[in-house]
């Protein structure tokens, strides 16, 4: 039962700026001056001025938990034993955010509080398309919270639980994305220390993002700005490292547990039996009872089983030694080199040229390798043919975020990235601008292709000596010199 009158509910919503005042007043007039608070709340929700969560808080007489920093809470999106996650809106920009709030009972635990704050600090410093970014770490109303990037999707664990094993091409793509995020962290000296399927978010667009660096360790060789933490490892990591005689800050432990995630992706079942029993989780023999992936999922190509098996090798010296090696092995499978596995990112070799007749103009010189980002299959083929005739080797992808993730690692997959805005529109421009602003991508040459009717997008783009634009349909006399300047010069 509400402790507020309808007028008090209206005034609270207006005072807290949960929605525009005139809209709230209009809804109040619709409900009628004799209405009760609960009925008025239903009108607010029906008109999408307030959410059910906001109305429930106000009707209970509570004004706490509706804002954290710049984020206006809309509703609870998830809940665990450690923290609750809310969907929120930035009160000034309108951007969708996630707010992760440490449960009150853990706030008094220095260990858990420090791990939570460290997760936030790591998220602020690790900026990569395959790592969930953190915008703010704060304390308010006795609560510790993180304001984070909101991912519309679900955890990888939930995804596999619903769908079962993921088909091989999509599975390889997801594991490559996870490896790209992990490679970025490892290059900065950061080991995750808690890799598991519930710490991977998969967006509705198929983008995998690592979360929860609360137990991350920073190697002395990493960036000094990150510092060095003395955080505890998980029980699973400790048991593996006890069995294999590894140090507790070895990056190869992350490789093993990424292997267990890949095992789940391809088989639909966990490699290690899931249990909350600490004795069983801490038993090193648990790792010796893992059934090989080829036996658990007989339809998986041998090459995939070999890569995952080496990731999970108990002898650290026989395991892949760097996450970059894992990523390269998976990319070879994805591109079909040595495997018949299909892929959506295909490579078109430059076509052979006929001999140049005496006195004729020579054909265009080889212009390196380009990655074209375009969602329309028809336009992909058109651009593939065009750039091949210019003397390029061509990579194709339909996903801008995936393309940026590929360019966030070394060696680079191509000499230049070509963003086509014809089908992708502002999404292509946003990715193009990210190349200039991200310190790990700023050296990558890029070309933005815009249709003749998309000149407004040119105004949104950021150009410099390594970022150029050209008009669609493509013309050799325009794009050829740009490629020569960016790639062959």
C-alpha positions, 0 to 999 in steps of 0.5 A: 500500500502506498504511503503517498498521495497522487499529488505527492507522487507527482511532486516527487517525480518532478523534483527528482527530474525522472521525466519532463515536468510538463509531461508528468503534469499532463499525465496527472490531469489525465488520471484526474485529481481524485485518483490515488497514487497507485493509479497515477503510477500506472498512468506514468508507466503506460505513457512511458514517463516512468518505469515500474521500478521507479514508481515502486520506489516512489510509492514506497517512500524511497528516493534512494537508488534512483540515481548513481552519479550521472545515471538515472536508474530505469530498472534492475537488469540482473542480480547476483550474490555479489552485486546488482546490475541496473539499466540506466540513462545518462541524465544529460546525454540520454545514453543507455548505461549499466550501473553495477552496485555492490550489495550492502552486505559486502560493502564492509568487507575490505577484500570484496570492496577492493575487488569491486573498486579494482574492477572499476579502475581496470574497466576505466583503463582497459579500452577495447571493443571486446572489453566492457568499458567503465565510465565512472567509479563512485560511492553514493548513499552508502553504496559503491557503484560502477557506471558501465557500458550497457550491453544489450544481450546476455552472458555467454553462459546464458546463451549456451544454456538456451541455444546449446552448442554454437555452430563452428563458424560463429563459435570461432568468431566469438572466441577470436573476439574474446582472445582479442580483448584478452590480448589487449589486456595482456599487452598492458600486463593485465591478467584477468584471473577470473575467466569464465562464461558468465564473465563474457557478455554477448550482444544482440549483434554478436559482439563478445565482451569480457567483464569483471576484472576485479581479480585482475593481476598486473605484471611488473612489465605492464603499463605503470599507470595500471599499478600492480595489485595483490588481488587473490586468484580464484579457487579454480585458478589456484587449483590449476596452478598448484597442479601444474607448478605455475606462478599465480600471475602467469598469463597462460592460466588465462589461456587455459580458462579461455580454452574452457570457454571455447570448449563450452561454446563448441560442445554446449557442455562445460569442460569442468563440472560446475559445482559450488563445493569449494573442496571439489573446485580446489581439487587439482585432480578435477583438471585431469578428468576433463573429457577431450573435446573431440569425444564430447562433441564428435562433429567438431572439426579436428583442427578446432579440437586441436586448438582448444586442446592445446589451450587446455594442455595441463603442461604449461610448456605445451600450452599456447604460450601467448594469447596472440598465438591462440588468436592467430591459430583461430584466424587461420581456421576462420580464413580457411587456411588449412581448413574447410571451415566457412567464414563470413570474413573472406579473403579475395586474392588479387587477380592475375594480370595479363602481360602488358603489351609493348607501348601500353600503360602498365597496370596498377602496382600492388597496393597492399591489403585492405579490409572492407567493412560493408553490410550489404553483400551486393556492395561487398562484391562490388567493392571486392572487385573494385579494390582487387582491380586496383591491385589489393588483396581484400578482406571483407566483414560486415561488422565495424566493431569486429573490424576494429577488434581485428585491428587492435592486435598485432600483426595487423590484418591489413594495411588499410581499413575501408569503412563503407557508409552506404549501408552502415550509415552513422555506424560506419562514421562512428567506427571511422572516428574511433580509429582516430581517437583510440591510441591503439588504432591511431596509426591505422590508415582508413578510408571512409566511403560515402554515397553521393546522397550522404554528404551530411555524414562527411561533416560528422567524420574526423579526417587527418593525414591517415584518415581520408574519404571518397565518394561512392560509386568508387572511382579508380582515379579518386581512390587509387591516389589515396591508397598510394598515399596511405599504403604504398608511400 
